[in-house]
Amino acid sequence: MKKYLILIAGSPATGKTYLITKIREQIPNIFLLTPDEGKELFADSVGFDTLAEKSQLEKRVWHFYYGILALYMDAGKQVIVSEYPFSDKQKDKLAQLACTYEYEIITIRLVADFDVLWERRKVRDLEPDRHLSHLMTHYHFHDRLEDRSKADNHITKEEFKQIIQKRKYDQFQLGEVHEFDVTDYEKVDYSHLIQYLKNKIENEN
């Protein structure tokens, strides 16, 4: 049985979570693992009082993420999906794990016009279901903030642009690559890609 690690890559606000939903509709038997889930878990269970503590906590998050990924690979889960604004920082470790456990990597890279991404990012950060820890310099499980515009760690447009350019989110690739321009969601059609993935996976069973 051939095994697959599907990486959904791209800058924040490219619609990666939506794509996962569409994939699950046709390929339900996947294991989904995201670094952000780990960040939110550790923020709730441990918390942080400064940005320095938050940075240290994120190191634990990546140890946790790679550990869980290795466990599921070692167990032989056929399809593992992970979404994140992946950059070169994660490339070597992901490639190493895939090689060790004999997984074929497929990267789905989402790209979009920067100004569109920035407007989406601003909206997303104000939504009530956005985990508060992403927006604060300090956070513990009991913390609440009804007006998200008052969060003390909102990113600026220039900072957002510099991060995207420095980390090259729109250039990340490992293995087979499929790129989609998601500047206009109305023009994005994932149906052929998802059918391709479904056929590829089912033909290995």
SULJOSUL-V113234 format. One record per pair of residues at least 12 apart in sequence whose C-alpha atoms are under 10 Angstrom apart, sorted by sequence separation. I is the first residue (numbers start at 1). J is the second residue. If there is no record, write none. Layout:
I:J ; I:J
This chain:
8:20 ; 20:32 ; 42:54 ; 69:81 ; 132:144 ; 136:148 ; 69:82 ; 132:145 ; 135:148 ; 138:151 ; 43:57 ; 132:146 ; 135:149 ; 136:150 ; 137:151 ; 138:152 ; 39:54 ; 42:57 ; 43:58 ; 135:150 ; 136:151 ; 137:152 ; 138:153 ; 178:193 ; 42:58 ; 132:148 ; 135:151 ; 136:152 ; 137:153 ; 128:145 ; 134:151 ; 135:152 ; 136:153 ; 137:154 ; 39:57 ; 42:60 ; 43:61 ; 128:146 ; 130:148 ; 133:151 ; 135:153 ; 136:154 ; 39:58 ; 42:61 ; 127:146 ; 128:147 ; 132:151 ; 134:153 ; 135:154 ; 38:58 ; 39:59 ; 41:61 ; 126:146 ; 127:147 ; 128:148 ; 133:153 ; 134:154 ; 135:155 ; 39:60 ; 40:61 ; 126:147 ; 127:148 ; 36:58 ; 38:60 ; 39:61 ; 42:64 ; 126:148 ; 127:149 ; 35:58 ; 38:61 ; 39:62 ; 74:97 ; 80:103 ; 86:109 ; 125:148 ; 126:149 ; 6:30 ; 37:61 ; 38:62 ; 66:90 ; 70:94 ; 73:97 ; 79:103 ; 81:105 ; 83:107 ; 85:109 ; 125:149 ; 126:150 ; 5:30 ; 36:61 ; 38:63 ; 39:64 ; 69:94 ; 73:98 ; 76:101 ; 78:103 ; 79:104 ; 80:105 ; 81:106 ; 82:107 ; 83:108 ; 85:110 ; 126:151 ; 4:30 ; 5:31 ; 6:32 ; 8:34 ; 35:61 ; 36:62 ; 38:64 ; 39:65 ; 74:100 ; 75:101 ; 76:102 ; 77:103 ; 81:107 ; 83:109 ; 125:151 ; 7:34 ; 35:62 ; 38:65 ; 66:93 ; 70:97 ; 73:100 ; 74:101 ; 76:103 ; 122:149 ; 37:65 ; 62:90 ; 66:94 ; 69:97 ; 70:98 ; 73:101 ; 74:102 ; 126:154 ; 35:64 ; 36:65 ; 69:98 ; 72:101 ; 73:102 ; 125:154 ; 35:65 ; 70:100 ; 71:101 ; 73:103 ; 125:155 ; 34:65 ; 35:66 ; 66:97 ; 70:101 ; 33:65 ; 122:154 ; 33:66 ; 122:155 ; 121:155 ; 122:156 ; 33:68 ; 34:69 ; 122:157 ; 33:69 ; 121:157 ; 32:69 ; 31:69 ; 118:156 ; 119:157 ; 33:72 ; 118:157 ; 121:160 ; 117:157 ; 118:158 ; 31:72 ; 115:157 ; 118:160 ; 114:157 ; 117:160 ; 118:161 ; 117:161 ; 31:77 ; 114:160 ; 115:161 ; 30:77 ; 31:78 ; 32:79 ; 33:80 ; 34:81 ; 35:82 ; 36:83 ; 114:161 ; 29:77 ; 30:78 ; 31:79 ; 32:80 ; 33:81 ; 34:82 ; 35:83 ; 36:84 ; 29:78 ; 30:79 ; 31:80 ; 32:81 ; 33:82 ; 34:83 ; 35:84 ; 29:79 ; 30:80 ; 31:81 ; 32:82 ; 33:83 ; 34:84 ; 35:85 ; 114:164 ; 28:79 ; 29:80 ; 30:81 ; 31:82 ; 32:83 ; 33:84 ; 35:86 ; 27:79 ; 24:81 ; 23:81 ; 111:169 ; 112:170 ; 110:169 ; 111:170 ; 109:169 ; 110:170 ; 111:171 ; 20:81 ; 109:170 ; 110:171 ; 20:82 ; 109:171 ; 110:172 ; 20:83 ; 109:172 ; 5:69 ; 19:83 ; 108:172 ; 109:173 ; 107:172 ; 108:173 ; 117:182 ; 16:82 ; 17:83 ; 107:173 ; 108:174 ; 116:182 ; 117:183 ; 16:83 ; 17:84 ; 106:173 ; 107:174 ; 108:175 ; 116:183 ; 5:73 ; 16:84 ; 105:173 ; 106:174 ; 107:175 ; 108:176 ; 109:177 ; 110:178 ; 111:179 ; 112:180 ; 113:181 ; 115:183 ; 116:184 ; 4:73 ; 16:85 ; 105:174 ; 106:175 ; 107:176 ; 108:177 ; 109:178 ; 110:179 ; 111:180 ; 112:181 ; 113:182 ; 114:183 ; 3:73 ; 104:174 ; 105:175 ; 106:176 ; 107:177 ; 108:178 ; 109:179 ; 110:180 ; 111:181 ; 112:182 ; 113:183 ; 14:85 ; 104:175 ; 105:176 ; 106:177 ; 107:178 ; 108:179 ; 109:180 ; 110:181 ; 111:182 ; 112:183 ; 113:184 ; 4:76 ; 5:77 ; 12:84 ; 13:85 ; 104:176 ; 105:177 ; 106:178 ; 107:179 ; 108:180 ; 109:181 ; 110:182 ; 111:183 ; 112:184 ; 3:76 ; 4:77 ; 5:78 ; 6:79 ; 7:80 ; 8:81 ; 9:82 ; 10:83 ; 11:84 ; 12:85 ; 109:182 ; 110:183 ; 112:185 ; 2:76 ; 3:77 ; 4:78 ; 5:79 ; 6:80 ; 7:81 ; 8:82 ; 9:83 ; 10:84 ; 11:85 ; 1:76 ; 2:77 ; 3:78 ; 4:79 ; 5:80 ; 6:81 ; 7:82 ; 8:83 ; 9:84 ; 10:85 ; 11:86 ; 2:78 ; 3:79 ; 4:80 ; 5:81 ; 6:82 ; 7:83 ; 8:84 ; 9:85 ; 10:86 ; 11:87 ; 1:78 ; 2:79 ; 3:80 ; 4:81 ; 5:82 ; 6:83 ; 7:84 ; 8:85 ; 9:86 ; 10:87 ; 87:164 ; 7:85 ; 8:86 ; 9:87 ; 89:167 ; 7:86 ; 54:133 ; 85:164 ; 87:166 ; 88:167 ; 95:174 ; 54:134 ; 87:167 ; 88:168 ; 94:174 ; 95:175 ; 86:167 ; 87:168 ; 88:169 ; 91:172 ; 54:136 ; 85:167 ; 86:168 ; 87:169 ; 90:172 ; 91:173 ; 92:174 ; 54:137 ; 85:168 ; 86:169 ; 87:170 ; 88:171 ; 91:174 ; 53:137 ; 54:138 ; 85:169 ; 86:170 ; 87:171 ; 88:172 ; 48:133 ; 51:136 ; 52:137 ; 53:138 ; 54:139 ; 84:169 ; 85:170 ; 86:171 ; 87:172 ; 88:173 ; 108:193 ; 47:133 ; 50:136 ; 51:137 ; 52:138 ; 86:172 ; 87:173 ; 88:174 ; 7:94 ; 44:131 ; 49:136 ; 50:137 ; 51:138 ; 85:172 ; 86:173 ; 43:131 ; 44:132 ; 48:136 ; 49:137 ; 50:138 ; 51:139 ; 5:94 ; 19:108 ; 43:132 ; 44:133 ; 48:137 ; 49:138 ; 50:139 ; 5:95 ; 43:133 ; 48:138 ; 49:139 ; 19:110 ; 40:131 ; 42:133 ; 43:134 ; 47:138 ; 48:139 ; 49:140 ; 106:197 ; 5:97 ; 16:108 ; 39:131 ; 40:132 ; 47:139 ; 48:140 ; 5:98 ; 16:109 ; 40:133 ; 46:139 ; 47:140 ; 48:141 ; 4:98 ; 16:110 ; 37:131 ; 39:133 ; 40:134 ; 46:140 ; 47:141 ; 3:98 ; 14:109 ; 15:110 ; 36:131 ; 39:134 ; 43:138 ; 44:139 ; 45:140 ; 46:141 ; 47:142 ; 14:110 ; 15:111 ; 43:139 ; 44:140 ; 45:141 ; 47:143 ; 5:102 ; 6:103 ; 10:107 ; 13:110 ; 14:111 ; 43:140 ; 44:141 ; 3:101 ; 4:102 ; 5:103 ; 6:104 ; 7:105 ; 8:106 ; 9:107 ; 10:108 ; 11:109 ; 12:110 ; 13:111 ; 14:112 ; 36:134 ; 42:140 ; 43:141 ; 44:142 ; 3:102 ; 4:103 ; 5:104 ; 6:105 ; 7:106 ; 8:107 ; 9:108 ; 10:109 ; 11:110 ; 12:111 ; 13:112 ; 14:113 ; 42:141 ; 44:143 ; 2:102 ; 3:103 ; 4:104 ; 5:105 ; 6:106 ; 7:107 ; 8:108 ; 9:109 ; 10:110 ; 11:111 ; 41:141 ; 2:103 ; 3:104 ; 4:105 ; 5:106 ; 6:107 ; 7:108 ; 8:109 ; 9:110 ; 10:111 ; 11:112 ; 40:141 ; 2:104 ; 3:105 ; 4:106 ; 5:107 ; 6:108 ; 7:109 ; 8:110 ; 9:111 ; 10:112 ; 14:116 ; 15:117 ; 51:153 ; 11:114 ; 13:116 ; 14:117 ; 13:117 ; 12:117 ; 13:118 ; 15:120 ; 11:117 ; 12:118 ; 13:119 ; 14:120 ; 13:120 ; 14:121 ; 12:120 ; 13:121 ; 12:121 ; 13:122 ; 11:121 ; 13:123 ; 13:124 ; 12:124 ; 79:201 ; 78:201 ; 78:204 ; 78:205 ; 12:160 ; 11:160 ; 11:163 ; 12:164 ; 11:164 ; 10:164 ; 11:165 ; 11:167 ; 11:168 ; 12:169 ; 10:168 ; 11:169 ; 10:169 ; 11:170 ; 9:169 ; 10:170 ; 11:171 ; 9:170 ; 10:171 ; 9:171 ; 10:172 ; 9:172 ; 8:172 ; 9:173 ; 7:172 ; 8:173 ; 26:191 ; 7:173 ; 14:180 ; 7:174 ; 14:181 ; 15:182 ; 23:190 ; 27:194 ; 6:174 ; 7:175 ; 14:182 ; 22:190 ; 23:191 ; 26:194 ; 27:195 ; 6:175 ; 10:179 ; 13:182 ; 14:183 ; 22:191 ; 25:194 ; 26:195 ; 5:175 ; 6:176 ; 7:177 ; 8:178 ; 9:179 ; 10:180 ; 15:185 ; 23:193 ; 24:194 ; 27:197 ; 6:177 ; 8:179 ; 14:185 ; 19:190 ; 23:194 ; 26:197 ; 27:198 ; 22:194 ; 23:195 ; 26:198 ; 27:199 ; 23:197 ; 27:201 ; 19:194 ; 23:198 ; 27:202 ; 6:197 ; 4:197 ; 4:200 ; 4:201 ; 2:200 ; 3:201 ; 2:201 ; 1:201 ; 2:202 ; 1:202 ; 2:203 ; 3:204 ; 1:203 ; 2:204 ; 1:204 ; 2:205 ; 1:205
